[in-house]
Amino acid sequence: MIVRSDSHARTRRGFRPVALLIVLIATISLPLPASAADWYSITPASSAGRTQIMVGSKTLSYHRATETEPVRFVVEGPTRVKVLTRLRVPTSVTREMAYTVAVALDGAPQTVHELSTESAGPNATYLALEMYSPGKLKRFYIDVPTGRHAYDLTAGGGTTVDMRVFEKADRIPKRVSLAPREYSGVETLLTRDNELTYYLATESEPVVLEVSGPTTIKVNVRLMFDSAMIGEHSYMLGVTSWLGGAGDGPAPGTTGGDAGDETIYRLESKASTVLTCRDRGDALPGALRTFELPVPAGRHTFVFRLAGGLGRELALKFYIPRGDVANGS
């Protein structure tokens, strides 16, 4: 249900109208302690799978690249990326081994890094692979040009390479988060190092966001899983927009496509293995899905609602480029 929130409309139960807030935060994480402030981890969009490696007393998650399944990630430049690699070395091999990692930018081959390593021995071990040992750590760097880019990191010669990817942390965030005008509720999601504030939308209680263009909204969306939802689930996110503020939109009680042209995003998700809800033990956030919405010049309102699927709630978070904050002022 799309709800008008002008001064003459009643606030529907469960909605929490607030003034538009602009919160300056880093795109992926809040400032880290000084010892870890130079780099922050990038979670790849896809890979051949995850591998757990014990290094000392720490268990670290690596992403696997093969000759046919690269580690793929998306990053916004200009920035610098650090790639940590460990060749998967058979336990029967005691000599040094050479391997390569090919880098492709937006689908076009860029460079091939030639590396060599040997077994890390007792300093690093796989948790679930008895026939292999992680190679000693080797790294290389990628200078990312301006703009949003996709990178593929492919292991060469039939080898398997486990990787971790990091982006150079900026003192000034490239994007700022926006708090919506209306929402069904607020959910605080916990990672190992951070807390993230998301805004909840249901079918009848949408999230309403006002923003001034020209700009581009980055939308982070997660399906909220309850205890009865197992495995992968499909869901639909409906997005409606119009020129003007929330009070310039459709009348209260208007829903879905009846409120105007509604774009439906069909998405799939599994419950996240790395995030939890701070305040609810009966729900789990789904894996992150992202997309971008272009905003023309002027003040615009966007309405986001759960438009289908077995889930009851969606959690949403919004960002715009830092330089667009002053639009309309």
C-alpha positions as CSV (number, residue, x, y, z in Angstrom):
1,M,0.0,0.0,0.0
2,I,1.4,3.4,-1.0
3,V,0.6,6.0,1.6
4,R,0.6,9.7,1.2
5,S,2.3,11.5,4.1
6,D,1.3,15.1,3.7
7,S,0.1,17.2,6.6
8,H,-3.5,16.1,5.9
9,A,-2.9,12.4,5.8
10,R,-3.0,10.2,8.9
11,T,0.1,8.3,9.8
12,R,-0.6,4.6,9.5
13,R,0.0,2.4,12.4
14,G,3.5,1.0,12.3
15,F,4.9,3.9,10.2
16,R,7.5,6.2,11.8
17,P,7.7,9.5,9.8
18,V,11.0,11.3,10.3
19,A,12.7,14.1,8.6
20,L,15.1,13.2,5.8
21,L,18.4,12.3,7.5
22,I,21.8,12.2,5.9
23,V,24.3,10.0,7.7
24,L,27.9,10.1,6.7
25,I,29.2,6.6,6.7
26,A,31.6,4.5,4.7
27,T,29.9,2.4,2.0
28,I,30.8,-0.9,3.4
29,S,31.9,-0.4,7.0
30,L,32.3,2.2,9.7
31,P,35.8,3.4,10.6
32,L,37.9,0.6,12.0
33,P,40.5,0.7,14.7
34,A,43.8,2.3,13.7
35,S,45.5,-1.1,13.3
36,A,43.0,-2.2,10.6
37,A,42.0,1.2,9.1
38,D,44.0,1.0,5.9
39,W,41.9,-1.7,4.2
40,Y,38.5,-3.3,4.4
41,S,37.3,-6.6,3.1
42,I,35.3,-6.9,-0.2
43,T,32.8,-9.8,-0.4
44,P,32.9,-11.1,-4.0
45,A,29.7,-11.3,-6.0
46,S,30.5,-14.8,-7.1
47,S,33.3,-17.4,-6.9
48,A,33.9,-21.2,-7.1
49,G,33.1,-21.4,-3.4
50,R,34.4,-20.6,0.0
51,T,37.2,-22.2,1.9
52,Q,38.1,-22.0,5.6
53,I,41.8,-21.7,6.4
54,M,43.2,-21.8,9.9
55,V,46.1,-19.3,10.3
56,G,47.5,-19.4,13.8
57,S,44.5,-19.2,16.1
58,K,42.3,-17.5,13.5
59,T,39.9,-19.1,11.1
60,L,39.7,-17.0,7.8
61,S,37.3,-17.3,5.0
62,Y,38.8,-17.3,1.5
63,H,37.1,-17.3,-1.9
64,R,38.1,-20.0,-4.4
65,A,39.1,-19.2,-8.0
66,T,39.6,-21.9,-10.7
67,E,40.2,-21.8,-14.5
68,T,36.5,-21.9,-15.2
69,E,35.0,-20.1,-12.2
70,P,36.7,-16.8,-11.3
71,V,36.4,-14.7,-8.2
72,R,34.2,-11.8,-9.3
73,F,33.7,-8.5,-7.4
74,V,32.4,-5.0,-8.1
75,V,34.1,-1.9,-6.9
76,E,33.8,1.9,-7.4
77,G,36.9,3.8,-8.3
78,P,39.2,5.5,-8.2
79,T,40.6,3.3,-5.5
80,R,43.2,0.6,-4.9
81,V,42.4,-3.1,-4.3
82,K,44.7,-5.6,-2.6
83,V,44.4,-9.3,-3.4
84,L,45.7,-12.0,-1.1
85,T,46.2,-15.4,-2.7
86,R,47.1,-18.9,-1.5
87,L,47.7,-21.6,-4.1
88,R,46.1,-25.0,-3.2
89,V,49.2,-27.2,-2.9
90,P,48.9,-31.0,-2.8
91,T,50.4,-32.4,0.5
92,S,52.6,-34.7,-1.6
93,V,54.4,-31.7,-3.2
94,T,57.4,-30.2,-1.3
95,R,58.9,-28.1,-4.1
96,E,58.0,-24.5,-5.0
97,M,55.1,-24.2,-7.5
98,A,54.4,-21.5,-10.0
99,Y,50.9,-20.2,-10.7
100,T,49.1,-17.3,-12.4
101,V,46.1,-15.2,-11.7
102,A,44.5,-13.4,-14.7
103,V,42.7,-10.1,-14.1
104,A,39.8,-9.0,-16.4
105,L,38.2,-5.5,-16.1
106,D,34.6,-5.3,-17.2
107,G,35.1,-8.5,-19.2
108,A,38.3,-7.4,-21.0
109,P,41.6,-9.1,-20.1
110,Q,44.0,-6.7,-18.4
111,T,47.0,-8.5,-17.0
112,V,48.3,-11.8,-15.7
113,H,50.1,-12.0,-12.4
114,E,52.9,-14.6,-12.3
115,L,53.4,-15.9,-8.8
116,S,55.2,-18.8,-7.1
117,T,54.9,-20.3,-3.7
118,E,55.3,-23.4,-1.5
119,S,53.3,-25.1,1.2
120,A,52.8,-22.9,4.3
121,G,53.4,-26.0,6.4
122,P,52.0,-25.8,9.9
123,N,51.5,-22.0,9.7
124,A,48.3,-22.4,7.7
125,T,45.9,-25.4,7.3
126,Y,42.6,-26.1,5.6
127,L,39.8,-27.1,7.9
128,A,38.2,-29.6,5.6
129,L,40.9,-30.6,3.0
130,E,43.3,-33.3,4.1
131,M,44.9,-33.8,0.7
132,Y,46.0,-30.1,0.2
133,S,47.9,-27.5,2.1
134,P,47.5,-23.7,1.6
135,G,50.5,-22.1,-0.1
136,K,52.4,-19.3,1.5
137,L,50.6,-15.9,1.1
138,K,51.2,-14.0,-2.1
139,R,49.7,-10.7,-2.9
140,F,49.2,-8.2,-5.8
141,Y,47.4,-4.8,-6.2
142,I,44.9,-3.4,-8.7
143,D,44.5,0.3,-9.3
144,V,40.8,0.9,-10.1
145,P,39.9,3.7,-12.5
146,T,37.1,6.1,-11.9
147,G,33.6,4.6,-12.1
148,R,31.9,1.4,-11.1
149,H,33.7,-1.7,-12.4
150,A,33.5,-5.5,-12.3
151,Y,36.7,-7.6,-12.0
152,D,37.2,-11.3,-12.7
153,L,40.2,-13.0,-11.1
154,T,40.9,-16.4,-12.8
155,A,43.4,-19.1,-11.8
156,G,45.5,-20.4,-14.6
157,G,46.8,-23.8,-15.7
158,G,44.2,-25.9,-14.0
159,T,45.2,-24.7,-10.5
160,T,42.9,-23.7,-7.6
161,V,43.7,-20.4,-5.9
162,D,42.0,-19.2,-2.6
163,M,41.7,-15.4,-2.4
164,R,40.8,-12.6,-0.1
165,V,40.0,-9.1,-1.6
166,F,40.4,-5.8,0.1
167,E,39.8,-2.1,-0.9
168,K,41.9,0.8,0.3
169,A,39.9,2.7,2.9
170,D,39.2,6.3,2.3
171,R,39.1,8.9,5.0
172,I,36.1,10.5,3.3
173,P,33.3,8.1,2.2
174,K,32.4,8.0,-1.4
175,R,28.7,7.6,-0.6
176,V,26.4,8.7,2.2
177,S,23.4,6.8,3.5
178,L,19.8,8.2,3.4
179,A,17.2,7.6,6.0
180,P,13.7,7.3,4.5
181,R,10.7,9.4,5.4
182,E,8.5,6.5,6.3
183,Y,9.0,2.8,7.0
184,S,7.4,-0.2,8.8
185,G,10.2,-0.6,11.3
186,V,14.0,-0.5,11.8
187,E,16.3,-3.6,12.0
188,T,19.8,-3.5,13.3
189,L,22.0,-6.1,11.6
190,L,25.2,-7.3,13.1
191,T,28.4,-8.3,11.3
192,R,31.6,-9.4,13.0
193,D,32.9,-5.8,13.1
194,N,29.9,-3.6,12.5
195,E,26.3,-2.7,13.0
196,L,24.1,-1.8,10.0
197,T,20.7,0.0,10.2
198,Y,18.1,-1.2,7.7
199,Y,14.5,0.0,7.2
200,L,11.7,-2.6,6.9
201,A,9.0,-2.7,4.2
202,T,6.0,-5.0,4.0
203,E,3.3,-5.4,1.3
204,S,1.0,-2.9,3.0
205,E,3.6,-0.7,4.8
206,P,6.2,0.5,2.3
207,V,9.4,2.4,2.7
208,V,9.0,6.0,1.4
209,L,12.2,7.8,0.4
210,E,12.6,11.4,-0.8
211,V,15.7,12.5,-2.7
212,S,16.8,15.4,-4.9
213,G,18.5,14.7,-8.3
214,P,20.3,14.4,-10.4
215,T,21.9,11.5,-8.6
216,T,21.9,7.7,-8.5
217,I,20.4,5.8,-5.5
218,K,22.2,2.6,-4.6
219,V,19.6,0.2,-3.1
220,N,20.7,-2.6,-0.7
221,V,17.9,-5.1,-0.1
222,R,17.6,-8.2,2.0
223,L,14.7,-10.6,2.4
224,M,14.0,-11.2,6.1
225,F,13.8,-15.0,6.8
226,D,11.7,-16.5,9.6
227,S,12.2,-19.9,11.1
228,A,9.9,-21.6,8.6
229,M,11.8,-20.4,5.6
230,I,14.5,-22.9,4.5
231,G,16.8,-22.8,1.5
232,E,16.5,-20.3,-1.4
233,H,13.4,-18.1,-1.8
234,S,12.2,-15.9,-4.6
235,Y,10.6,-12.6,-3.8
236,M,9.5,-9.4,-5.6
237,L,10.3,-5.8,-4.8
238,G,7.9,-3.2,-6.2
239,V,9.2,0.3,-6.8
240,T,7.1,3.4,-7.6
241,S,8.3,6.9,-8.0
242,W,7.0,10.4,-8.9
243,L,8.3,14.0,-9.2
244,G,7.7,15.9,-6.0
245,G,7.5,15.1,-2.3
246,A,5.6,12.3,-0.6
247,G,2.5,14.6,-0.4
248,D,2.4,14.9,-4.2
249,G,1.8,11.2,-4.7
250,P,-1.2,9.0,-5.0
251,A,-4.0,9.1,-2.4
252,P,-3.9,6.9,0.7
253,G,-5.1,3.4,0.1
254,T,-3.7,3.1,-3.4
255,T,-1.5,0.1,-3.9
256,G,1.0,-1.4,-6.4
257,G,0.5,-0.6,-10.0
258,D,-2.7,1.4,-9.2
259,A,-0.4,4.1,-7.8
260,G,1.3,4.5,-11.2
261,D,4.0,2.7,-13.1
262,E,5.5,0.2,-10.7
263,T,8.7,-1.6,-11.5
264,I,9.0,-5.1,-10.2
265,Y,12.4,-6.5,-9.3
266,R,12.4,-10.4,-9.1
267,L,15.1,-11.5,-6.7
268,E,16.3,-14.7,-5.0
269,S,18.0,-15.1,-1.7
270,K,19.2,-17.5,1.0
271,A,19.6,-16.6,4.6
272,S,22.9,-14.9,5.3
273,T,25.6,-16.9,7.0
274,V,27.5,-13.8,8.3
275,L,24.7,-11.4,9.5
276,T,22.3,-11.7,12.4
277,C,19.5,-9.5,13.8
278,R,20.5,-7.6,17.0
279,D,17.1,-7.5,18.5
280,R,15.3,-10.5,17.1
281,G,16.1,-14.2,17.5
282,D,13.3,-15.4,15.3
283,A,14.5,-13.8,12.1
284,L,17.6,-13.9,9.9
285,P,18.5,-11.4,7.1
286,G,18.9,-12.8,3.6
287,A,21.9,-12.4,1.4
288,L,22.5,-8.9,0.0
289,R,21.1,-7.9,-3.4
290,T,21.9,-4.5,-4.8
291,F,20.7,-2.3,-7.8
292,E,20.8,1.3,-8.7
293,L,18.0,3.8,-9.5
294,P,18.8,7.0,-11.6
295,V,17.1,10.1,-10.3
296,P,16.5,13.0,-12.7
297,A,16.9,16.7,-11.6
298,G,14.4,17.9,-9.0
299,R,12.8,16.4,-5.9
300,H,11.5,12.9,-6.3
301,T,9.8,10.3,-4.1
302,F,10.4,6.6,-4.2
303,V,8.1,3.9,-2.7
304,F,9.5,0.4,-2.0
305,R,7.2,-2.5,-1.1
306,L,7.2,-6.3,-0.8
307,A,5.3,-7.3,-4.0
308,G,5.3,-11.1,-3.7
309,G,6.9,-14.2,-2.3
310,L,6.7,-16.1,1.0
311,G,8.5,-13.6,3.1
312,R,6.8,-11.0,5.2
313,E,9.4,-8.3,5.2
314,L,12.2,-6.7,3.3
315,A,15.1,-4.8,4.8
316,L,16.4,-1.8,2.7
317,K,19.3,0.6,2.9
318,F,20.0,3.5,0.6
319,Y,23.1,5.4,-0.6
320,I,23.9,8.4,-2.9
321,P,27.2,9.8,-4.0
322,R,28.6,12.2,-1.4
323,G,28.8,15.0,-3.9
324,D,25.1,14.9,-4.5
325,V,24.1,15.7,-0.9
326,A,23.7,19.4,-1.6
327,N,21.2,18.8,-4.5
328,G,18.1,21.0,-4.1
329,S,19.6,23.1,-1.3
